Amino acid sequence: MSNNSKFSPHIKRLVRTCFFVFILSLISTNAFAQGTSGLYNPVFGAAALAQGNAFVARADDATAIHFNPAGLTQLNKAQISLGATFVLPRVDYHGPSGRENMRREINTVPNAYFAMPVVNNRLAAGLGVTVPYGLRGHWRSGGFSKYVITEFDLKVTDVSPSLAFKPFSFLSIGAGLNYYHLKSRRKKHINVGITNSILTGLPVVPTPDADQKINEHSDAFGYNIGMLFDITPRHSVGISFSSKAVMHVNGKLRLNNLSGATAALFGSTDTMVRTRTTATLPEMVSFGYAYKRNRWSIEADLQWTNWSRFDVLEYGFRPSNVLLEADDKDVRQWHNTWSFALGGEYSVNDSIKARGGYTYHETPVPSRTFEPSVPQSSRHGVFVGGEYRWGEKESTTLIGAEKWVDFVFGTIFYEERHINNAVGNSMGGSVDGRYDIITYMLGTNFNVSF
């Protein structure tokens, strides 16, 4: 059977259908960044995650589209990979007003890839769909953080077509385009008694709170490049870079249950204004070294992230007024961070592999701007996982094609975080206290090579 028969019409339709169904599933997916650094979701495939995401210098499956596109030249056949990581966070707050828990719920972060050689060992292409950034959570509506945040849901979907070229036997080069789509929703209470006092200059009178809800959306483009050096058959080095992406964010701010001078200023007890701001997704640089010997493979990675891009969000409103203009800056002032990963894989036989890994992430969130929608500290992750493979390596039919399942279980341990800042104080609230956090992850990917 000729090579062209490998990509028969029914297989091509299957590929298109898989990605169509998966992209539809992203619309309702709950992406959650608890267990990460900042807003970043480092859950792009079960095989890599089981090794602590130490994968830049190996990148030998379709998830190379994210980790290092240069690795796509290692594929001998087309691959489809569909997966998801299920995240269960536990965030406990202990403060002056007592103890409170963030609502506990399982959140899902999906991923999907298709990659194939165009010219064997020379040129390859792929397409990845991931959710690299996200936040989601609920604090009690009448709790300690009600004037700062009660609900938050941020999701950034990334669609990334990639190409890889191998000009020399020891060097591969890859590049990809990143199309980002952002959707965001946030809720909190407004202390109408204090805002009325600010507007009138009169003493604060107890008044029912108002509700604030912001819905935002944006699109942006970035790019990524990577190189993979096969120094010897046992030693390889990988480097990858992801560019910044500037997002011009538009949204709607809704206020309900206003009263007194505040309602008079807006002209109604319920109102809506349009918002705009600019946010920048950060650059990332990753370095990896991998060593392979017999059935073993071990890798160590180092990553730098330019979180200082997340500094001050300046908001514009239409229509505007003195109250909105007084609160038009969201100060974050995050720090640049380093992360480290160490992981390995052992091939028990042709069908079974065992994996393990460790990762450390610095937190970019300084204490002075810490708030409960990003309740993070520096963290340590421990992961175990494996692979089970079946089917025929040389099959030219989808039914008999080689298939495998990757799986991973991980636990993220956060360093204890004590906060004493002024966030929320102007509205009569406080986020001061101790935050205890632990997160559990369970992930799997189903893969087909044909």
C-alpha positions as CSV (number, residue, x, y, z in Angstrom):
1,M,0.0,0.0,0.0
2,S,1.4,3.4,-0.9
3,N,2.2,6.1,1.6
4,N,-0.6,8.3,0.3
5,S,-3.1,5.6,1.4
6,K,-2.2,6.3,5.0
7,F,-4.1,9.6,4.8
8,S,-7.3,8.3,3.2
9,P,-10.4,10.5,3.2
10,H,-12.0,8.8,6.2
11,I,-8.9,9.4,8.3
12,K,-8.8,13.0,7.2
13,R,-12.5,13.4,8.2
14,L,-11.7,11.8,11.6
15,V,-9.0,14.3,12.2
16,R,-11.3,17.2,11.4
17,T,-14.1,15.8,13.4
18,C,-11.9,15.2,16.5
19,F,-10.7,18.8,16.5
20,F,-14.2,20.2,15.8
21,V,-15.7,18.4,18.7
22,F,-12.8,19.3,21.0
23,I,-12.9,23.0,20.1
24,L,-16.7,23.0,20.9
25,S,-15.9,21.5,24.3
26,L,-13.6,24.4,25.0
27,I,-16.5,26.8,25.0
28,S,-17.9,25.3,28.2
29,T,-14.6,24.1,29.8
30,N,-13.7,25.4,33.3
31,A,-10.1,26.3,33.2
32,F,-8.4,26.8,36.5
33,A,-4.9,28.1,37.3
34,Q,-4.7,27.0,40.9
35,G,-1.6,24.8,41.0
36,T,0.4,27.1,38.7
37,S,2.6,30.1,38.5
38,G,0.5,33.3,38.2
39,L,-2.2,32.8,35.6
40,Y,-0.3,30.0,33.8
41,N,-1.8,26.5,33.3
42,P,1.2,24.1,32.8
43,V,-1.0,21.1,31.9
44,F,-0.4,20.4,28.2
45,G,-0.2,16.6,28.1
46,A,-0.2,13.7,30.6
47,A,3.1,12.3,29.5
48,A,5.0,15.6,30.0
49,L,3.1,16.4,33.2
50,A,4.0,13.0,34.7
51,Q,7.7,14.1,34.3
52,G,7.1,17.5,36.0
53,N,6.9,19.1,32.5
54,A,10.6,18.5,32.0
55,F,10.1,17.9,28.2
56,V,11.8,20.7,26.2
57,A,14.9,18.6,25.3
58,R,12.9,15.5,24.4
59,A,9.6,16.8,22.9
60,D,9.1,13.5,21.0
61,D,5.3,13.4,20.7
62,A,2.6,15.7,19.3
63,T,2.7,17.9,22.5
64,A,6.1,19.3,21.2
65,I,3.8,21.9,19.5
66,H,3.7,23.5,23.0
67,F,6.9,22.5,24.6
68,N,9.4,22.8,21.7
69,P,8.1,22.8,18.1
70,A,11.5,21.7,16.9
71,G,10.8,18.2,18.3
72,L,8.1,17.5,15.7
73,T,10.8,16.3,13.3
74,Q,11.2,13.2,15.5
75,L,7.7,11.9,14.5
76,N,7.7,9.1,12.0
77,K,3.9,9.0,11.6
78,A,0.9,11.3,12.0
79,Q,-0.3,11.6,15.6
80,I,-3.6,12.6,17.2
81,S,-3.6,13.3,21.0
82,L,-6.8,14.3,23.0
83,G,-6.6,14.8,26.7
84,A,-7.7,16.7,29.8
85,T,-6.4,17.4,33.3
86,F,-8.8,17.4,36.2
87,V,-7.8,19.8,39.0
88,L,-9.1,19.8,42.5
89,P,-7.9,22.7,44.6
90,R,-8.2,23.3,48.3
91,V,-7.7,26.9,49.5
92,D,-8.3,27.7,53.2
93,Y,-8.3,31.2,54.6
94,H,-7.6,32.0,58.3
95,G,-8.0,35.7,59.2
96,P,-9.3,38.2,61.7
97,S,-12.9,37.4,60.8
98,G,-12.4,33.6,61.1
99,R,-11.9,30.7,58.7
100,E,-13.3,30.4,55.1
101,N,-12.8,27.9,52.3
102,M,-12.9,28.6,48.6
103,R,-15.6,26.5,47.1
104,R,-14.2,23.1,46.2
105,E,-15.0,21.8,42.8
106,I,-13.3,19.8,40.1
107,N,-12.1,21.9,37.2
108,T,-11.1,20.7,33.7
109,V,-8.2,21.9,31.5
110,P,-8.2,20.2,28.0
111,N,-5.6,19.8,25.3
112,A,-5.6,18.5,21.7
113,Y,-2.9,18.0,19.1
114,F,-2.5,16.8,15.6
115,A,1.0,16.5,14.1
116,M,2.5,14.7,11.1
117,P,5.8,14.4,9.1
118,V,5.7,16.2,5.8
119,V,9.1,15.0,4.7
120,N,10.3,12.2,7.0
121,N,13.1,13.3,9.4
122,R,13.3,16.7,7.6
123,L,10.0,18.7,7.8
124,A,6.9,18.3,10.0
125,A,3.8,20.3,10.8
126,G,1.2,20.3,13.6
127,L,-1.7,22.1,15.2
128,G,-2.4,22.4,19.0
129,V,-5.3,23.6,21.0
130,T,-4.7,24.3,24.7
131,V,-5.7,26.5,27.6
132,P,-2.4,28.0,28.8
133,Y,-3.9,30.6,31.1
134,G,-6.8,30.5,33.4
135,L,-8.4,31.2,36.8
136,R,-11.6,30.1,38.4
137,G,-13.0,30.1,41.9
138,H,-15.8,31.2,44.3
139,W,-15.5,32.8,47.7
140,R,-18.6,33.2,49.9
141,S,-20.8,36.1,48.8
142,G,-20.9,37.6,52.3
143,G,-17.4,36.6,53.3
144,F,-14.1,38.3,54.0
145,S,-13.3,39.1,50.4
146,K,-16.7,40.4,49.2
147,Y,-15.5,43.9,48.5
148,V,-12.5,42.5,46.5
149,I,-13.7,39.4,44.7
150,T,-16.4,36.8,45.2
151,E,-16.4,35.0,41.8
152,F,-13.8,34.9,39.0
153,D,-13.5,33.0,35.8
154,L,-10.7,33.6,33.3
155,K,-9.9,31.4,30.3
156,V,-7.4,32.0,27.5
157,T,-7.5,29.5,24.7
158,D,-4.5,29.1,22.4
159,V,-4.7,27.7,18.8
160,S,-1.2,27.1,17.6
161,P,-0.2,25.9,14.1
162,S,3.5,24.9,14.0
163,L,6.3,23.9,11.5
164,A,9.6,22.2,12.2
165,F,12.6,21.8,9.9
166,K,15.8,19.7,10.4
167,P,18.6,21.2,8.3
168,F,21.3,19.0,9.9
169,S,21.3,15.6,11.5
170,F,22.0,17.1,14.9
171,L,19.8,20.2,14.7
172,S,16.0,20.8,14.4
173,I,14.3,24.2,14.3
174,G,10.7,24.9,14.9
175,A,8.3,27.8,15.0
176,G,4.6,28.4,15.6
177,L,1.9,31.0,15.6
178,N,-0.2,31.5,18.7
179,Y,-3.8,32.8,18.4
180,Y,-5.2,33.6,21.9
181,H,-8.8,34.2,22.8
182,L,-9.7,35.5,26.2
183,K,-12.9,35.4,28.1
184,S,-13.2,36.7,31.7
185,R,-15.9,37.2,34.3
186,R,-15.6,38.7,37.8
187,K,-18.0,39.6,40.6
188,K,-17.8,41.5,43.8
189,H,-19.9,43.7,46.2
190,I,-19.8,47.5,46.3
191,N,-20.0,49.2,49.7
192,V,-22.7,51.7,48.8
193,G,-22.6,53.3,52.2
194,I,-18.9,54.3,51.8
195,T,-19.3,55.4,48.2
196,N,-22.3,57.6,49.1
197,S,-20.1,59.1,51.9
198,I,-17.3,59.8,49.5
199,L,-19.7,61.6,47.0
200,T,-21.5,63.7,49.6
201,G,-18.9,64.2,52.3
202,L,-21.4,63.1,54.9
203,P,-20.9,60.3,57.5
204,V,-21.2,56.7,56.4
205,V,-24.8,55.4,56.8
206,P,-25.3,51.6,56.7
207,T,-26.7,50.8,53.3
208,P,-27.3,47.5,51.4
209,D,-24.4,46.5,49.2
210,A,-24.6,46.7,45.4
211,D,-23.4,44.0,43.1
212,Q,-20.7,44.5,40.4
213,K,-20.1,42.1,37.5
214,I,-17.6,42.5,34.7
215,N,-17.5,40.4,31.5
216,E,-14.5,40.9,29.2
217,H,-13.1,39.4,26.0
218,S,-10.1,39.9,23.7
219,D,-8.0,38.3,20.9
220,A,-4.3,38.5,20.3
221,F,-1.4,36.9,18.4
222,G,2.0,35.8,19.5
223,Y,4.6,33.3,18.3
224,N,7.0,30.7,19.6
225,I,10.3,29.2,18.4
226,G,12.4,26.4,19.5
227,M,15.6,24.5,18.8
228,L,16.6,20.9,19.5
229,F,20.3,19.8,19.5
230,D,21.1,16.1,19.5
231,I,24.6,16.4,20.8
232,T,25.0,12.6,20.8
233,P,22.4,9.7,20.7
234,R,22.3,9.9,24.5
235,H,22.5,13.7,25.1
236,S,20.2,16.4,23.8
237,V,19.6,20.1,24.6
238,G,16.4,22.0,23.9
239,I,15.6,25.8,23.9
240,S,12.2,27.3,23.4
241,F,10.8,30.9,23.5
242,S,7.3,32.2,23.6
243,S,6.7,35.8,22.7
244,K,4.5,38.3,24.5
245,A,1.0,38.9,23.3
246,V,-0.7,42.2,23.8
247,M,-4.4,41.9,24.5
248,H,-6.8,44.9,24.0
249,V,-9.6,43.8,26.3
250,N,-13.1,45.1,26.0
251,G,-16.0,44.4,28.3
252,K,-19.1,45.5,30.1
253,L,-19.4,46.5,33.8
254,R,-22.8,46.0,35.3
255,L,-23.9,47.5,38.6
256,N,-27.1,46.5,40.4
257,N,-28.9,47.7,43.6
258,L,-27.3,51.1,43.7
259,S,-28.9,53.7,46.0
260,G,-28.5,57.3,47.3
261,A,-25.9,59.6,45.8
262,T,-24.3,56.7,43.9
263,A,-27.5,55.9,42.1
264,A,-28.0,59.6,41.3
265,L,-24.5,59.8,39.8
266,F,-25.2,56.8,37.5
267,G,-28.7,58.0,36.8
268,S,-30.2,54.6,37.9
269,T,-30.2,51.9,40.5
270,D,-29.0,49.4,37.8
271,T,-26.6,50.5,35.1
272,M,-24.0,49.2,32.5
273,V,-20.9,50.9,31.2
274,R,-18.4,49.7,28.7
275,T,-14.8,49.0,29.7
276,R,-11.4,48.7,28.0
277,T,-7.9,47.9,29.1
278,T,-4.7,46.4,27.8
279,A,-3.1,43.3,29.3
280,T,0.1,41.5,28.1
281,L,0.7,37.8,28.3
282,P,4.4,37.4,29.2
283,E,7.4,36.1,27.4
284,M,8.8,32.7,28.4
285,V,12.2,31.2,27.8
286,S,12.8,27.5,28.6
287,F,16.0,25.5,28.6
288,G,16.2,21.7,28.9
289,Y,18.8,18.9,29.0
290,A,17.9,15.3,28.5
291,Y,20.0,12.1,28.9
292,K,18.9,8.7,27.5
293,R,20.4,5.4,28.2
294,N,18.9,2.0,27.4
295,R,15.4,2.1,28.9
296,W,15.9,5.3,30.9
297,S,15.4,8.9,30.0
298,I,16.0,11.8,32.4
299,E,15.6,15.5,31.8
300,A,16.0,18.8,33.8
301,D,14.4,22.1,32.6
302,L,14.7,25.7,33.7
303,Q,12.1,28.3,32.7
304,W,12.0,32.1,33.0
305,T,8.8,34.1,32.8
306,N,8.5,37.9,32.3
307,W,5.6,38.4,34.7
308,S,6.6,42.0,35.2
309,R,4.4,42.6,32.1
310,F,1.5,42.2,34.5
311,D,2.1,45.5,36.2
312,V,-0.7,48.1,36.2
313,L,-4.0,47.6,34.3
314,E,-5.4,51.0,33.4
315,Y,-9.1,51.0,32.7
316,G,-11.2,53.3,30.5
317,F,-15.0,53.6,30.9
318,R,-17.7,54.7,28.5
319,P,-19.6,56.6,29.8
320,S,-17.4,57.6,32.7
321,N,-17.8,59.6,35.9
322,V,-15.7,60.8,38.9
323,L,-16.3,57.5,40.9
324,L,-15.1,55.3,38.0
325,E,-12.2,57.5,37.3
326,A,-11.1,57.3,40.9
327,D,-10.7,53.5,40.6
328,D,-9.4,53.2,37.0
329,K,-6.1,51.5,37.9
330,D,-5.7,47.8,38.9
331,V,-2.2,47.7,40.4
332,R,-0.5,44.2,40.3
333,Q,3.3,44.8,40.0
334,W,4.1,41.1,39.6
335,H,7.7,39.8,39.7
336,N,9.6,37.9,37.0
337,T,9.9,34.2,38.0
338,W,12.1,31.1,37.6
339,S,10.8,27.5,37.6
340,F,12.6,24.2,37.7
341,A,11.5,20.7,36.6
342,L,13.2,17.3,36.9
343,G,11.6,14.2,35.4
344,G,12.3,10.8,34.1
345,E,10.8,7.8,32.2
346,Y,11.5,4.1,32.3
347,S,10.4,1.7,29.6
348,V,9.3,-1.5,31.4
349,N,8.7,-3.2,28.0
350,D,7.3,-2.2,24.5
351,S,3.8,-1.6,26.0
352,I,4.4,-0.1,29.4
353,K,6.3,3.0,30.6
354,A,6.6,4.4,34.1
355,R,7.2,8.2,34.8
356,G,7.9,10.5,37.6
357,G,8.7,14.2,38.1
358,Y,9.2,17.1,40.4
359,T,8.7,20.8,39.7
360,Y,9.2,24.1,41.6
361,H,7.5,27.4,40.7
362,E,8.2,30.8,42.2
363,T,5.2,32.9,42.8
364,P,5.1,36.2,40.8
365,V,2.5,37.7,43.2
366,P,4.0,40.2,45.7
367,S,2.4,40.5,49.2
368,R,1.5,44.2,48.8
369,T,-0.9,43.4,45.8
370,F,-2.0,39.9,46.8
371,E,-5.8,39.3,46.5
372,P,-7.9,36.2,46.8
373,S,-8.5,35.7,43.0
374,V,-4.9,34.6,42.7
375,P,-4.2,33.0,46.2
376,Q,-0.8,31.7,45.5
377,S,2.7,31.2,47.0
378,S,5.7,29.5,45.7
379,R,4.9,25.8,45.2
380,H,6.3,22.3,44.8
381,G,4.7,19.6,42.7
382,V,5.3,15.8,42.7
383,F,3.9,13.7,39.9
384,V,3.7,10.0,38.9
385,G,2.3,8.4,35.8
386,G,2.7,6.0,33.0
387,E,1.8,4.8,29.6
388,Y,0.1,1.7,28.1
389,R,0.5,1.1,24.4
390,W,-1.2,-1.4,22.0
391,G,-1.9,-1.8,18.3
392,E,0.4,-2.4,15.3
393,K,3.3,0.0,14.6
394,E,3.2,-0.7,10.9
395,S,-0.5,-0.7,10.4
396,T,-1.9,1.5,7.6
397,T,-5.5,1.4,8.9
398,L,-7.0,3.4,11.7
399,I,-8.5,0.3,13.4
400,G,-5.2,-1.5,13.6
401,A,-3.1,1.7,14.2
402,E,-0.8,2.0,17.2
403,K,-2.6,3.6,20.2
404,W,-1.6,4.5,23.7
405,V,-3.0,6.1,26.9
406,D,-0.9,8.4,29.1
407,F,-2.0,9.1,32.6
408,V,-0.7,11.2,35.5
409,F,-1.5,12.0,39.2
410,G,0.1,14.9,40.9
411,T,-0.1,16.9,44.1
412,I,0.9,20.6,44.4
413,F,2.2,21.7,47.8
414,Y,2.1,25.5,48.4
415,E,4.4,27.3,50.9
416,E,2.3,28.9,53.7
417,R,1.4,32.5,52.8
418,H,0.8,35.3,55.3
419,I,-0.7,38.5,54.0
420,N,-0.8,42.0,55.6
421,N,-1.6,44.6,53.0
422,A,-4.1,47.4,52.2
423,V,-6.1,45.6,49.5
424,G,-9.8,46.2,50.0
425,N,-9.3,48.6,52.9
426,S,-10.8,51.7,51.2
427,M,-14.2,49.9,50.8
428,G,-14.2,48.5,54.4
429,G,-12.7,45.1,53.7
430,S,-9.5,43.2,54.3
431,V,-7.8,40.2,52.8
432,D,-5.2,40.0,55.6
433,G,-4.6,36.5,57.0
434,R,-3.0,33.1,56.3
435,Y,-3.7,31.1,53.1
436,D,-3.2,27.4,53.1
437,I,-3.3,25.7,49.7
438,I,-3.0,22.3,48.2
439,T,-4.0,21.0,44.8
440,Y,-4.6,17.6,43.3
441,M,-4.3,16.8,39.6
442,L,-5.4,13.8,37.5
443,G,-4.7,13.8,33.8
444,T,-5.0,11.5,30.8
445,N,-4.4,11.6,27.0
446,F,-5.5,9.2,24.4
447,N,-3.2,9.0,21.4
448,V,-3.3,7.4,17.9
449,S,-0.4,7.1,15.5
450,F,-1.0,6.1,11.9
